[in-house]
Amino acid sequence: MMLAAHRDGHVVVTQPAHAWLSGQLARAWGNERFGRFEPWEDVCLAAEQHDVGMTAWDQSPTLDPATGLPATFMQMDLETHLRQWTEGPKRVLVQSPYAALLTSMHGSALFQRRREDPRVAEFLTARRAFEERLVSTLDVPAAEVARNQRLLWTWDGMSLGLILGWAPWRAERVPAIGGGMLDVRLERDGDVHTLEPWPFASARVTVRVEGRVLRRTFTSVEHLHEALAKASWTKLEYELRPAELLNRRRSSPNS
C-alpha cells in the first residue's frame, strides 16, 4: 500500500494496483533504441502481478500512529515483507512459470542489500532454489531472463516514481538494444511527465491507477477500515511525453 498526494487528502493505492500500472508501462514499451522483449505475454504478466503476494496485507491495512494514515509498504516489518515475497511467486506460478521466475528474481533483487541479516539470507537461499528449479524446467537463456528481470525492475521503479511523485528521478541501467544499458530520466513539466531517452513505441503514453480517497486521519485501525470500505474511488492518470519533443515545442516560435 502507498499514499499518493491528492487535493482532498490522500489516495490509497494498493501494491497490486501499482503493479497494474507497471504492466501498462510494459505493454507500451519498446522502440528502435530499447527494443522489445520476449516472451511478451509472460513478461507483461510478471509486471502486472509482481506484487500479488501483498493482496491480503493491502486488504486489511495497519495504521501508522504517527500519521493517522495506513502504513505503507516502506513501513512493513521484515518478517511480513519476506512472507509476501515468498507467497507472491507461488501465486504467479499457477499462471505462468516464466512470470513466476521473474517475480521471484525481483523479490530476490529487492533484498540483496540486506543479505547479512540471517532471515534475509535464509529467504534468498530459498528464492535461489525456487528460481533454479524453474530455470531447469523452462530451459531459457540466462541473458534473456536477466534482461527481462531488469526491465521489470525499471517498470516497478517508474510506476512508484509516478504515483509517489519522485520526479525528477532516474531509472538506472535500463536494457537497450545490443546489450547496452541506458539511464532514463523521469521529470515533470506541469501535468505532463517526460522521459529522456524515450523508451516507448508511440510518441505519447497515458497510464493510470485507481485508489480510494481518504480525507482525514484516524486514531484506530477499526475506524480506518470503516472509512476505506466507504471511501470513493478515483483514477490517477499520468501522461508521458518525450522530453526532447516537449523542449522542441517550447522553443518553437509558433508554439
Secondary structure as GFF3:
##gff-version 3
##sequence-region A 1 255
A	DSSP	beta_strand	2	6	.	.	.	ID=ss1
A	DSSP	beta_strand	9	13	.	.	.	ID=ss2
A	DSSP	alpha_helix	15	28	.	.	.	ID=ss3
A	DSSP	alpha_helix	40	49	.	.	.	ID=ss4
A	DSSP	three_ten_helix	52	54	.	.	.	ID=ss5
A	DSSP	alpha_helix	55	59	.	.	.	ID=ss6
A	DSSP	beta_strand	63	64	.	.	.	ID=ss7
A	DSSP	beta_strand	69	70	.	.	.	ID=ss8
A	DSSP	three_ten_helix	73	75	.	.	.	ID=ss9
A	DSSP	alpha_helix	78	93	.	.	.	ID=ss10
A	DSSP	alpha_helix	97	110	.	.	.	ID=ss11
A	DSSP	three_ten_helix	112	114	.	.	.	ID=ss12
A	DSSP	alpha_helix	118	138	.	.	.	ID=ss13
A	DSSP	alpha_helix	142	163	.	.	.	ID=ss14
A	DSSP	beta_strand	169	175	.	.	.	ID=ss15
A	DSSP	three_ten_helix	177	179	.	.	.	ID=ss16
A	DSSP	beta_strand	181	189	.	.	.	ID=ss17
A	DSSP	beta_strand	192	196	.	.	.	ID=ss18
A	DSSP	beta_strand	205	214	.	.	.	ID=ss19
A	DSSP	alpha_helix	221	230	.	.	.	ID=ss20
A	DSSP	beta_strand	233	242	.	.	.	ID=ss21
A	DSSP	alpha_helix	243	251	.	.	.	ID=ss22
###
